[in-house]
Amino acid sequence: MRGTRVELARRDEVQPRARHPELTIRILLVDDERVVREVLALLLISLGHTVVAVASGAEALARLEAAEPYDLVLTDLVMPGLGGWELVRRIRERWPTLPVGVMSGNHDSLAERRVPVDVTLTKPVFVDTLRAELARLAARGA
């Protein structure tokens, strides 16, 4: 039986970053699992970021093709249809300067590393790791 483990931080562990608006980024979040997508979106918002969450690689490409501005695409790797690595490949072809992050609970999927990425996260995603990676990305001018 396959399941998804979601870890939530206590409310006092997630502090909005309103004091540092220069570190706020606009994120396109891609995950086919509704609960994971919603929890991650809420977590990212609580960290002070702007989030648009979609359920598939095809939806993500449609958003990008509509010329909506994003500072980061953060995608799950294992999804039906257009998988994460293929999505990253297409993004790199069309928008080579757009930062892309991948996440998966499957270590083999992360190890494949088919295309260069800017952020790699292992599920479950921990608040401190997420905060540090996004701050690093924002600081370099994402």
Contacts in CASP RR format, 6 or more apart in sequence:
PFRMAT RR
TARGET T0000
AUTHOR 0000-0000-0000
METHOD contacts of the structure
MODEL  1
MRGTRVELARRDEVQPRARHPELTIRILLVDDERVVREVLALLLISLGHT
VVAVASGAEALARLEAAEPYDLVLTDLVMPGLGGWELVRRIRERWPTLPV
GVMSGNHDSLAERRVPVDVTLTKPVFVDTLRAELARLAARGA
4 33 0 8 1.000
4 35 0 8 1.000
4 36 0 8 1.000
4 123 0 8 1.000
5 123 0 8 1.000
5 124 0 8 1.000
6 35 0 8 1.000
6 36 0 8 1.000
6 39 0 8 1.000
6 124 0 8 1.000
7 124 0 8 1.000
7 125 0 8 1.000
7 126 0 8 1.000
8 39 0 8 1.000
9 43 0 8 1.000
9 127 0 8 1.000
13 127 0 8 1.000
14 43 0 8 1.000
14 46 0 8 1.000
14 47 0 8 1.000
14 127 0 8 1.000
15 46 0 8 1.000
15 47 0 8 1.000
16 46 0 8 1.000
16 47 0 8 1.000
16 48 0 8 1.000
17 23 0 8 1.000
17 24 0 8 1.000
17 47 0 8 1.000
17 48 0 8 1.000
18 48 0 8 1.000
22 138 0 8 1.000
23 134 0 8 1.000
23 135 0 8 1.000
23 138 0 8 1.000
23 139 0 8 1.000
24 48 0 8 1.000
24 49 0 8 1.000
24 50 0 8 1.000
24 138 0 8 1.000
25 49 0 8 1.000
25 50 0 8 1.000
25 71 0 8 1.000
25 72 0 8 1.000
25 134 0 8 1.000
25 137 0 8 1.000
25 138 0 8 1.000
25 142 0 8 1.000
26 49 0 8 1.000
26 50 0 8 1.000
26 51 0 8 1.000
26 52 0 8 1.000
26 69 0 8 1.000
26 70 0 8 1.000
26 71 0 8 1.000
26 72 0 8 1.000
27 44 0 8 1.000
27 49 0 8 1.000
27 50 0 8 1.000
27 51 0 8 1.000
27 52 0 8 1.000
27 70 0 8 1.000
27 71 0 8 1.000
27 72 0 8 1.000
27 73 0 8 1.000
27 74 0 8 1.000
28 52 0 8 1.000
28 54 0 8 1.000
28 60 0 8 1.000
28 63 0 8 1.000
28 64 0 8 1.000
28 68 0 8 1.000
28 70 0 8 1.000
28 72 0 8 1.000
28 73 0 8 1.000
28 74 0 8 1.000
29 37 0 8 1.000
29 40 0 8 1.000
29 41 0 8 1.000
29 44 0 8 1.000
29 51 0 8 1.000
29 52 0 8 1.000
29 53 0 8 1.000
29 54 0 8 1.000
29 74 0 8 1.000
29 75 0 8 1.000
30 53 0 8 1.000
30 54 0 8 1.000
30 55 0 8 1.000
30 56 0 8 1.000
30 57 0 8 1.000
30 59 0 8 1.000
30 60 0 8 1.000
30 73 0 8 1.000
30 74 0 8 1.000
30 75 0 8 1.000
30 76 0 8 1.000
30 79 0 8 1.000
30 84 0 8 1.000
30 87 0 8 1.000
31 37 0 8 1.000
31 40 0 8 1.000
31 53 0 8 1.000
31 55 0 8 1.000
31 75 0 8 1.000
31 76 0 8 1.000
31 79 0 8 1.000
31 103 0 8 1.000
32 55 0 8 1.000
32 56 0 8 1.000
32 76 0 8 1.000
32 79 0 8 1.000
32 80 0 8 1.000
33 76 0 8 1.000
34 55 0 8 1.000
36 76 0 8 1.000
36 123 0 8 1.000
37 53 0 8 1.000
37 55 0 8 1.000
38 53 0 8 1.000
40 53 0 8 1.000
40 74 0 8 1.000
40 125 0 8 1.000
41 51 0 8 1.000
41 53 0 8 1.000
43 125 0 8 1.000
43 127 0 8 1.000
43 130 0 8 1.000
44 51 0 8 1.000
44 130 0 8 1.000
44 134 0 8 1.000
45 51 0 8 1.000
47 127 0 8 1.000
47 130 0 8 1.000
47 131 0 8 1.000
47 134 0 8 1.000
49 134 0 8 1.000
52 63 0 8 1.000
52 68 0 8 1.000
52 70 0 8 1.000
54 60 0 8 1.000
54 63 0 8 1.000
56 79 0 8 1.000
56 80 0 8 1.000
56 81 0 8 1.000
56 82 0 8 1.000
57 75 0 8 1.000
57 79 0 8 1.000
57 81 0 8 1.000
57 82 0 8 1.000
57 83 0 8 1.000
57 84 0 8 1.000
57 87 0 8 1.000
58 81 0 8 1.000
58 82 0 8 1.000
60 73 0 8 1.000
60 75 0 8 1.000
60 87 0 8 1.000
61 82 0 8 1.000
61 87 0 8 1.000
61 90 0 8 1.000
61 91 0 8 1.000
63 70 0 8 1.000
64 70 0 8 1.000
64 73 0 8 1.000
64 91 0 8 1.000
64 94 0 8 1.000
64 95 0 8 1.000
64 98 0 8 1.000
70 98 0 8 1.000
71 99 0 8 1.000
71 137 0 8 1.000
71 138 0 8 1.000
71 142 0 8 1.000
72 98 0 8 1.000
72 99 0 8 1.000
72 100 0 8 1.000
72 101 0 8 1.000
72 118 0 8 1.000
72 119 0 8 1.000
72 134 0 8 1.000
72 137 0 8 1.000
72 142 0 8 1.000
73 87 0 8 1.000
73 91 0 8 1.000
73 98 0 8 1.000
73 99 0 8 1.000
73 100 0 8 1.000
73 101 0 8 1.000
74 100 0 8 1.000
74 101 0 8 1.000
74 102 0 8 1.000
74 103 0 8 1.000
74 119 0 8 1.000
74 121 0 8 1.000
75 84 0 8 1.000
75 87 0 8 1.000
75 88 0 8 1.000
75 100 0 8 1.000
75 101 0 8 1.000
75 102 0 8 1.000
75 103 0 8 1.000
76 84 0 8 1.000
76 102 0 8 1.000
76 103 0 8 1.000
76 104 0 8 1.000
77 83 0 8 1.000
77 84 0 8 1.000
77 85 0 8 1.000
77 102 0 8 1.000
77 103 0 8 1.000
77 104 0 8 1.000
77 106 0 8 1.000
77 109 0 8 1.000
77 110 0 8 1.000
78 84 0 8 1.000
78 104 0 8 1.000
78 106 0 8 1.000
78 109 0 8 1.000
82 90 0 8 1.000
84 102 0 8 1.000
85 102 0 8 1.000
85 109 0 8 1.000
85 112 0 8 1.000
85 114 0 8 1.000
85 115 0 8 1.000
88 100 0 8 1.000
88 101 0 8 1.000
88 102 0 8 1.000
88 114 0 8 1.000
88 115 0 8 1.000
88 117 0 8 1.000
89 114 0 8 1.000
89 115 0 8 1.000
91 98 0 8 1.000
91 100 0 8 1.000
92 100 0 8 1.000
92 115 0 8 1.000
92 116 0 8 1.000
99 118 0 8 1.000
99 119 0 8 1.000
99 137 0 8 1.000
99 142 0 8 1.000
100 117 0 8 1.000
100 118 0 8 1.000
100 119 0 8 1.000
101 117 0 8 1.000
101 118 0 8 1.000
101 119 0 8 1.000
101 120 0 8 1.000
101 121 0 8 1.000
102 110 0 8 1.000
102 117 0 8 1.000
102 119 0 8 1.000
102 120 0 8 1.000
102 121 0 8 1.000
103 120 0 8 1.000
103 121 0 8 1.000
103 122 0 8 1.000
103 123 0 8 1.000
103 125 0 8 1.000
104 110 0 8 1.000
104 122 0 8 1.000
104 123 0 8 1.000
105 122 0 8 1.000
105 123 0 8 1.000
105 124 0 8 1.000
107 122 0 8 1.000
110 120 0 8 1.000
110 122 0 8 1.000
118 137 0 8 1.000
118 142 0 8 1.000
119 133 0 8 1.000
119 134 0 8 1.000
119 137 0 8 1.000
121 129 0 8 1.000
121 130 0 8 1.000
121 133 0 8 1.000
END
